[in-house]
Amino acid sequence: MTRNDDGDTPLHAAAAAGYFRQIPAGLLTAEMVGLRNYTGVTPYAAAAHAGYSDQIPPQFRPKPPGPLQQAMIKLGFSKPPF
């Protein structure tokens, strides 16, 4: 698992550039898609920020936070799931 100076993996770069669909399905795991870089950004968040969240396979998309987790996020006690 290689990382750059920001902690981004090749999956972070592919997601941010819109090339996530080109990653072979056999290389994708929930752990890889949820891996955070040094600032806490996941490949899913990188794709969403760049407008490519539709490229993340549905089985790897985080579930939306429930009411309690939403409150925790608003209060700063928790991070969003992506």
One Martini backbone bead per residue (centre of mass of N, CA, C, O) as a GRO file, in nm:
protein
   82
    1MET     BB    1   0.087   0.043   0.030
    2THR     BB    2   0.077   0.346  -0.108
    3ARG     BB    3   0.193   0.685  -0.033
    4ASN     BB    4   0.183   1.004   0.001
    5ASP     BB    5   0.233   1.298   0.178
    6ASP     BB    6  -0.100   1.291   0.240
    7GLY     BB    7  -0.197   0.969   0.230
    8ASP     BB    8  -0.248   0.891  -0.049
    9THR     BB    9  -0.378   0.672  -0.261
   10PRO     BB   10  -0.449   0.549  -0.565
   11LEU     BB   11  -0.754   0.556  -0.500
   12HIS     BB   12  -0.778   0.854  -0.440
   13ALA     BB   13  -0.684   0.951  -0.720
   14ALA     BB   14  -0.897   0.803  -0.890
   15ALA     BB   15  -1.147   0.928  -0.755
   16ALA     BB   16  -1.072   1.236  -0.806
   17ALA     BB   17  -1.040   1.180  -1.139
   18GLY     BB   18  -1.266   0.955  -1.241
   19TYR     BB   19  -1.127   0.631  -1.224
   20PHE     BB   20  -1.281   0.413  -1.050
   21ARG     BB   21  -1.402   0.216  -1.276
   22GLN     BB   22  -1.097   0.106  -1.351
   23ILE     BB   23  -1.105  -0.063  -1.110
   24PRO     BB   24  -1.074  -0.366  -1.017
   25ALA     BB   25  -1.292  -0.549  -0.830
   26GLY     BB   26  -1.069  -0.736  -0.690
   27LEU     BB   27  -0.932  -0.468  -0.539
   28LEU     BB   28  -1.193  -0.421  -0.381
   29THR     BB   29  -1.257  -0.294  -0.054
   30ALA     BB   30  -1.380  -0.166   0.228
   31GLU     BB   31  -1.106  -0.079   0.336
   32MET     BB   32  -1.009   0.084   0.088
   33VAL     BB   33  -1.256   0.285   0.066
   34GLY     BB   34  -1.217   0.371   0.394
   35LEU     BB   35  -0.950   0.499   0.365
   36ARG     BB   36  -0.755   0.732   0.527
   37ASN     BB   37  -0.596   1.003   0.527
   38TYR     BB   38  -0.424   1.245   0.709
   39THR     BB   39  -0.715   1.425   0.691
   40GLY     BB   40  -0.970   1.202   0.659
   41VAL     BB   41  -0.988   1.110   0.362
   42THR     BB   42  -1.171   0.935   0.143
   43PRO     BB   43  -1.235   0.811  -0.160
   44TYR     BB   44  -1.531   0.887  -0.150
   45ALA     BB   45  -1.487   1.189  -0.079
   46ALA     BB   46  -1.315   1.255  -0.325
   47ALA     BB   47  -1.536   1.187  -0.531
   48ALA     BB   48  -1.759   1.374  -0.425
   49HIS     BB   49  -1.600   1.642  -0.447
   50ALA     BB   50  -1.556   1.585  -0.774
   51GLY     BB   51  -1.837   1.434  -0.882
   52TYR     BB   52  -1.791   1.081  -0.846
   53SER     BB   53  -1.989   0.904  -0.657
   54ASP     BB   54  -2.122   0.715  -0.881
   55GLN     BB   55  -1.857   0.520  -0.900
   56ILE     BB   56  -1.932   0.396  -0.645
   57PRO     BB   57  -2.010   0.117  -0.528
   58PRO     BB   58  -2.285   0.045  -0.340
   59GLN     BB   59  -2.139  -0.150  -0.126
   60PHE     BB   60  -1.934   0.114  -0.044
   61ARG     BB   61  -2.141   0.292   0.058
   62PRO     BB   62  -2.236   0.485   0.294
   63LYS     BB   63  -2.438   0.522   0.539
   64PRO     BB   64  -2.653   0.714   0.660
   65PRO     BB   65  -2.696   0.902   0.916
   66GLY     BB   66  -2.838   0.914   1.198
   67PRO     BB   67  -2.967   1.117   1.432
   68LEU     BB   68  -2.737   1.084   1.637
   69GLN     BB   69  -2.498   1.123   1.442
   70GLN     BB   70  -2.582   1.402   1.342
   71ALA     BB   71  -2.550   1.537   1.617
   72MET     BB   72  -2.250   1.462   1.658
   73ILE     BB   73  -2.149   1.614   1.408
   74LYS     BB   74  -2.255   1.900   1.484
   75LEU     BB   75  -2.085   1.892   1.767
   76GLY     BB   76  -1.794   1.738   1.693
   77PHE     BB   77  -1.786   1.409   1.786
   78SER     BB   78  -1.804   1.347   1.472
   79LYS     BB   79  -1.778   1.193   1.162
   80PRO     BB   80  -1.839   1.144   0.869
   81PRO     BB   81  -1.867   0.843   0.667
   82PHE     BB   82  -1.654   1.009   0.434
   0.00000   0.00000   0.00000
